[in-house]
Amino acid sequence: MPSPLQKEFDYYLAHQGELVQKYHRRVIVIKDEKVIGDYADEPEAVAATQKSGHQLGTFLVQRVEAGQSGYTQTFHSRVAFN
């Protein structure tokens, strides 16, 4: 089964070059194939995105780096679905 956030990760890969130019070494949040926030670190990105009404598991938090170094590890949050 593909990851529920695969389309967001595919968006990151497809636009990585331009995202690196704009957000290099920042942490971005991607939802519905668009950047909805940019932050200094992952905890801030998650907290601010949740505070703005987005549920965990519905958005991708990605550090913006050139090459593969920024996405060689994957972490998943636990989410309860009703």
N, C-alpha and C positions, 0 to 999 in steps of 0.2 A: 504494500500500500504506500503510495507517495505521501510525502510530508504535507500537512495542511498548509504549510507556508512555502511550498515549492515555487508557486508563481511569483512570490515576492523575491525569493532567492534568484530565480531566473531573471527577474527584472534587474537585480543588482548586477549579475554577471553581464547582462546585455548592455548595461550603462556604466560599467565600472570605470572606464576611462574618464568620462565626463564627471562622474561622482568624485573620483580622486582629485580632479582639478578643482572642484568646488568645496569638498569636505575632507580633504586629506588629513588623516589621523584623528578625525572626529568620529562620533558614533551617531549613525542615522537610524531612524525608525521608518520602515517601509510597510505600508498597508494599501491594499487594492492597487498594487503596482505604481505607487507614487511615494515620494519622501514626504512624511508628515511631521518630521522633527529632526533636529540635529543638536547633539549634546556633547559634553566633555567626556563622559564615561557611561558605561553600561547601567550601573544602578540609577543614575540620574535619568537616563533615557526611559527605563522601565517605569520608575516612579512617576515621572511627568506624564508619560503616555497613559498610564492607568488613571491618573488624576483627571486627565482630560476626557475620561469616559470609555476608553478602549479596554476590552477585557484581555487578560493574559491568554496567549495562544492564538490571538487574531492579528498579531503584528510581528514583524521581524526586526530584531535589533542587530545592527551590523556595524562593526568597526570598518572604516574605509581606509584601505591600504592598496597599494599597487601589487599586482601579482596574486599568488595564491595564499600568501602568508596570513591574510586577514580572514580567511574562511576555511582553514583546515581542521577546525574543531567545531562541533555542533553541540549545542546545549538546548534542552527542551524544558520548559516550565510545566508543572503539573496543573492541569485544568480539569475541573469537574463539569461535565456536560449533563444537562437534564434531558 
